[in-house]
Amino acid sequence: MAFRTIVAISDPVERASVAHDLLWNDHPERGRLRAVRGLAIREAISRGVATGEIADRLHVRVDDLIWMSDAAAAFE
């Protein structure tokens, strides 16, 4: 999937999920995908999406969302 297509996904939870899945498929832009995932997680939380819902969608623990969203700090 092209990077532009990923960042164009309007739903932040879906965007984070797609970026997360592609990280495990040796995508050529893994660093950028980490940032997109982190920003999408932060956006979803700011919109009021429960952290448990985000974690379930990404198949991770809620605690993992913290370090995943930290990757986005440099882009804010």
ChimeraX commands (.cxc) that place a marker at each C-alpha (Angstrom):
marker #1 position 0.00,0.00,0.00 radius 0.5
marker #1 position 1.31,3.43,-0.93 radius 0.5
marker #1 position 2.24,5.81,1.88 radius 0.5
marker #1 position -0.10,8.51,0.51 radius 0.5
marker #1 position -3.00,6.10,0.65 radius 0.5
marker #1 position -2.29,5.33,4.29 radius 0.5
marker #1 position -2.13,8.95,5.43 radius 0.5
marker #1 position -5.34,9.70,3.51 radius 0.5
marker #1 position -7.38,7.32,5.68 radius 0.5
marker #1 position -9.76,9.61,7.53 radius 0.5
marker #1 position -10.47,7.41,10.57 radius 0.5
marker #1 position -7.45,7.66,12.90 radius 0.5
marker #1 position -7.99,4.21,14.39 radius 0.5
marker #1 position -8.13,2.65,10.93 radius 0.5
marker #1 position -5.05,4.66,9.89 radius 0.5
marker #1 position -3.14,3.48,12.97 radius 0.5
marker #1 position -4.25,-0.10,12.35 radius 0.5
marker #1 position -3.18,-0.11,8.71 radius 0.5
marker #1 position 0.19,1.49,9.53 radius 0.5
marker #1 position 0.71,-0.98,12.38 radius 0.5
marker #1 position -0.06,-3.98,10.17 radius 0.5
marker #1 position 2.28,-2.77,7.43 radius 0.5
marker #1 position 5.14,-2.37,9.90 radius 0.5
marker #1 position 5.17,-6.15,10.24 radius 0.5
marker #1 position 5.26,-6.64,6.46 radius 0.5
marker #1 position 8.63,-5.00,5.84 radius 0.5
marker #1 position 7.17,-1.85,4.29 radius 0.5
marker #1 position 9.89,0.38,2.74 radius 0.5
marker #1 position 8.85,3.40,4.84 radius 0.5
marker #1 position 8.73,1.82,8.28 radius 0.5
marker #1 position 10.03,4.91,10.10 radius 0.5
marker #1 position 7.34,7.09,8.60 radius 0.5
marker #1 position 4.72,4.45,9.34 radius 0.5
marker #1 position 5.69,4.50,13.02 radius 0.5
marker #1 position 5.15,8.26,13.05 radius 0.5
marker #1 position 1.80,7.95,11.25 radius 0.5
marker #1 position 0.69,5.27,13.69 radius 0.5
marker #1 position 1.69,7.40,16.68 radius 0.5
marker #1 position -0.01,10.52,15.37 radius 0.5
marker #1 position -3.14,8.54,14.54 radius 0.5
marker #1 position -3.22,7.07,18.05 radius 0.5
marker #1 position -2.92,10.55,19.55 radius 0.5
marker #1 position -5.62,11.88,17.23 radius 0.5
marker #1 position -7.98,9.04,18.12 radius 0.5
marker #1 position -7.47,9.60,21.84 radius 0.5
marker #1 position -8.03,13.34,21.44 radius 0.5
marker #1 position -11.32,12.56,19.66 radius 0.5
marker #1 position -12.43,10.55,22.67 radius 0.5
marker #1 position -11.82,7.02,21.40 radius 0.5
marker #1 position -11.16,4.71,24.36 radius 0.5
marker #1 position -7.60,3.47,24.62 radius 0.5
marker #1 position -8.92,-0.07,25.07 radius 0.5
marker #1 position -10.70,0.15,21.73 radius 0.5
marker #1 position -7.56,1.37,19.98 radius 0.5
marker #1 position -5.43,-1.33,21.61 radius 0.5
marker #1 position -7.93,-4.02,20.63 radius 0.5
marker #1 position -7.91,-2.84,17.02 radius 0.5
marker #1 position -4.10,-2.93,16.89 radius 0.5
marker #1 position -3.96,-6.23,18.84 radius 0.5
marker #1 position -1.67,-4.73,21.50 radius 0.5
marker #1 position -1.89,-3.87,25.19 radius 0.5
marker #1 position -3.08,-0.43,26.29 radius 0.5
marker #1 position 0.39,0.13,27.79 radius 0.5
marker #1 position 1.90,-0.35,24.32 radius 0.5
marker #1 position -0.01,2.67,23.01 radius 0.5
marker #1 position 2.17,4.95,25.13 radius 0.5
marker #1 position 5.44,4.05,23.47 radius 0.5
marker #1 position 3.76,3.82,20.06 radius 0.5
marker #1 position 2.45,7.36,20.37 radius 0.5
marker #1 position 5.82,8.60,21.64 radius 0.5
marker #1 position 7.19,8.07,18.13 radius 0.5
marker #1 position 4.95,10.92,17.03 radius 0.5
marker #1 position 6.32,13.48,19.49 radius 0.5
marker #1 position 8.97,14.69,17.06 radius 0.5
marker #1 position 6.29,15.50,14.47 radius 0.5
marker #1 position 4.05,17.66,16.66 radius 0.5
marker link #1:1,2 radius 0.2
marker link #1:2,3 radius 0.2
marker link #1:3,4 radius 0.2
marker link #1:4,5 radius 0.2
marker link #1:5,6 radius 0.2
marker link #1:6,7 radius 0.2
marker link #1:7,8 radius 0.2
marker link #1:8,9 radius 0.2
marker link #1:9,10 radius 0.2
marker link #1:10,11 radius 0.2
marker link #1:11,12 radius 0.2
marker link #1:12,13 radius 0.2
marker link #1:13,14 radius 0.2
marker link #1:14,15 radius 0.2
marker link #1:15,16 radius 0.2
marker link #1:16,17 radius 0.2
marker link #1:17,18 radius 0.2
marker link #1:18,19 radius 0.2
marker link #1:19,20 radius 0.2
marker link #1:20,21 radius 0.2
marker link #1:21,22 radius 0.2
marker link #1:22,23 radius 0.2
marker link #1:23,24 radius 0.2
marker link #1:24,25 radius 0.2
marker link #1:25,26 radius 0.2
marker link #1:26,27 radius 0.2
marker link #1:27,28 radius 0.2
marker link #1:28,29 radius 0.2
marker link #1:29,30 radius 0.2
marker link #1:30,31 radius 0.2
marker link #1:31,32 radius 0.2
marker link #1:32,33 radius 0.2
marker link #1:33,34 radius 0.2
marker link #1:34,35 radius 0.2
marker link #1:35,36 radius 0.2
marker link #1:36,37 radius 0.2
marker link #1:37,38 radius 0.2
marker link #1:38,39 radius 0.2
marker link #1:39,40 radius 0.2
marker link #1:40,41 radius 0.2
marker link #1:41,42 radius 0.2
marker link #1:42,43 radius 0.2
marker link #1:43,44 radius 0.2
marker link #1:44,45 radius 0.2
marker link #1:45,46 radius 0.2
marker link #1:46,47 radius 0.2
marker link #1:47,48 radius 0.2
marker link #1:48,49 radius 0.2
marker link #1:49,50 radius 0.2
marker link #1:50,51 radius 0.2
marker link #1:51,52 radius 0.2
marker link #1:52,53 radius 0.2
marker link #1:53,54 radius 0.2
marker link #1:54,55 radius 0.2
marker link #1:55,56 radius 0.2
marker link #1:56,57 radius 0.2
marker link #1:57,58 radius 0.2
marker link #1:58,59 radius 0.2
marker link #1:59,60 radius 0.2
marker link #1:60,61 radius 0.2
marker link #1:61,62 radius 0.2
marker link #1:62,63 radius 0.2
marker link #1:63,64 radius 0.2
marker link #1:64,65 radius 0.2
marker link #1:65,66 radius 0.2
marker link #1:66,67 radius 0.2
marker link #1:67,68 radius 0.2
marker link #1:68,69 radius 0.2
marker link #1:69,70 radius 0.2
marker link #1:70,71 radius 0.2
marker link #1:71,72 radius 0.2
marker link #1:72,73 radius 0.2
marker link #1:73,74 radius 0.2
marker link #1:74,75 radius 0.2
marker link #1:75,76 radius 0.2
view
